[in-house]
Amino acid sequence: MHFLMSTADTSIRVSRETLRDLEQLRRAFQTSTADETIRKLIRERHTAALSRMFGSGKGKVRPFTEADRVDSHY
C-alpha cells in the first residue's frame, strides 16, 4: 500500500475512546492541539526506538579511560 501525504490538513476517524485518551495525553503533555500531541508521541517513540537500537550497552559499558589505551607502532 502506498500513501501520498500532502501539506494540507487531513481528517481522520478515531473512536471516542481514542479521542478521550488523546485528550488526556494532550493535557498531560501540555500541548495545545491533538496534532501537536500526536507529533510529540511520534518523536518520543522515535527517540526510544533509536535508543534501543544504539544503546544496547547502556549501563554495562563504561567510558574508555587513558588506562584502556593500547600503545601501537603505527
C-alpha positions as CSV (number, residue, x, y, z in Angstrom):
1,M,0.0,0.0,0.0
2,H,1.3,3.5,-0.8
3,F,0.1,6.7,0.8
4,L,0.6,10.2,-0.5
5,M,0.8,12.8,2.1
6,S,0.2,16.5,1.4
7,T,0.8,19.6,3.4
8,A,-3.0,20.2,3.6
9,D,-5.0,19.4,6.7
10,T,-6.4,15.9,6.7
11,S,-9.3,14.5,8.8
12,I,-9.1,11.1,10.4
13,R,-11.7,9.0,12.2
14,V,-10.9,7.7,15.7
15,S,-13.1,6.0,18.3
16,R,-14.5,8.0,21.2
17,E,-12.2,6.1,23.5
18,T,-9.1,7.0,21.4
19,L,-10.3,10.6,21.4
20,R,-10.6,10.6,25.2
21,D,-7.1,9.0,25.5
22,L,-5.7,11.7,23.2
23,E,-7.3,14.5,25.2
24,Q,-5.8,13.1,28.4
25,L,-2.4,13.0,26.8
26,R,-2.8,16.5,25.4
27,R,-3.4,17.8,29.0
28,A,-0.6,15.7,30.4
29,F,1.9,16.9,27.7
30,Q,0.5,20.4,28.0
31,T,0.1,20.6,24.2
32,S,-2.4,22.9,22.6
33,T,-3.7,20.6,19.8
34,A,-4.3,16.9,19.1
35,D,-1.8,17.3,16.2
36,E,0.9,18.6,18.5
37,T,0.2,15.7,20.9
38,I,0.4,13.1,18.2
39,R,3.7,14.6,16.9
40,K,5.1,14.6,20.4
41,L,4.2,10.9,20.8
42,I,5.8,10.1,17.5
43,R,9.0,11.9,18.5
44,E,9.1,10.1,21.8
45,R,8.6,6.7,20.2
46,H,11.3,7.5,17.6
47,T,13.8,8.5,20.2
48,A,13.0,5.4,22.3
49,A,13.4,3.1,19.3
50,L,16.8,4.7,18.4
51,S,17.9,4.4,22.0
52,R,17.0,0.7,22.0
53,M,18.9,0.1,18.7
54,F,22.0,2.0,19.5
55,G,22.0,1.9,23.3
56,S,22.5,-1.9,23.9
57,G,25.5,-1.2,26.2
58,K,23.9,1.4,28.4
59,G,24.7,0.8,32.0
60,K,27.0,-2.1,31.0
61,V,29.8,-0.4,29.2
62,R,31.9,2.2,30.9
63,P,33.6,5.1,29.0
64,F,37.2,4.5,27.9
65,T,40.0,5.8,30.1
66,E,43.6,6.6,29.5
67,A,44.4,3.2,31.1
68,D,42.5,1.5,28.3
69,R,44.7,2.9,25.6
70,V,47.0,0.4,23.9
71,D,50.3,1.6,22.5
72,S,50.9,0.8,18.9
73,H,53.8,1.1,16.4
74,Y,51.6,2.6,13.8
